[in-house]
């Protein structure tokens, strides 16, 4: 018996996420690429759309985001039923963790991986396993060496933040082929627009053809 409500085990062990620096001494308006913000600002069309909705902001929005779903599926050639929307990828990571992890399970990421992966894992009661990176780059064999019977998720940011390194499409496919069918491979493509390497693959084909791959953007 305690004199106050207690969080479940592991919650108080979570270190808060620390965003990248928002200011640089001597620079008035730095370009903060670490947050993947649009350095050009909001488009005039977006501002007009927001202003036109001013009289409806008191209403609940469409929970399925049907208009956005149809627009994105048409622009990128994706099947609308495959799309899931969240308040940034961080919310999706939390949903993935809560859906697939139980206490005693583990999730694997690179040692320099995105902090939100570990937060989502620990919040669900899972163990975070850090795979050694070579030259600040995800190494598929190091990831696979961490997999055991309690592994449920493998997190891979490609390209990676904050290292800026990239894993070739052939290596991502090799990783997926070696994972058990009940392990979810999460490909975080938040910085895919920065990938100019011809060997980069966004993961859409894997998502279409396998039930254990999730790609976030």
HUURHU-V585177 format. One record per backbone hydrogen bond with DSSP energy under -1.0 kcal/mol. NH is the residue of the N-H (numbers start at 1). CO is the residue of the C=O. If there is no record, write none. Layout:
BEGIN
((NH & CO) (NH & CO))
END
This chain:
BEGIN
((11 & 8) (14 & 11) (27 & 24) (33 & 31) (35 & 32) (36 & 33) (41 & 38) (47 & 43) (48 & 44) (49 & 45) (50 & 46) (51 & 47) (52 & 48) (54 & 51) (56 & 53) (59 & 56) (65 & 62) (69 & 65) (70 & 66) (71 & 67) (72 & 68) (73 & 69) (74 & 70) (75 & 71) (76 & 72) (78 & 73) (82 & 79) (83 & 80) (88 & 86) (93 & 89) (94 & 90) (95 & 91) (96 & 92) (97 & 93) (98 & 94) (99 & 95) (100 & 96) (101 & 97) (105 & 102) (106 & 150) (107 & 127) (108 & 153) (109 & 129) (111 & 131) (113 & 110) (117 & 114) (119 & 115) (120 & 116) (121 & 117) (122 & 118) (123 & 119) (125 & 122) (126 & 121) (127 & 105) (129 & 107) (131 & 109) (134 & 137) (143 & 139) (144 & 140) (145 & 141) (146 & 143) (147 & 144) (151 & 148) (152 & 106) (154 & 184) (155 & 108) (156 & 186) (158 & 188) (160 & 165) (164 & 160) (169 & 199) (172 & 168) (173 & 169) (174 & 170) (175 & 171) (176 & 172) (177 & 173) (178 & 174) (179 & 176) (183 & 180) (184 & 152) (185 & 212) (186 & 154) (187 & 214) (188 & 156) (189 & 216) (192 & 189) (194 & 191) (195 & 192) (200 & 197) (207 & 203) (208 & 204) (209 & 205) (210 & 206) (214 & 185) (216 & 187))
END
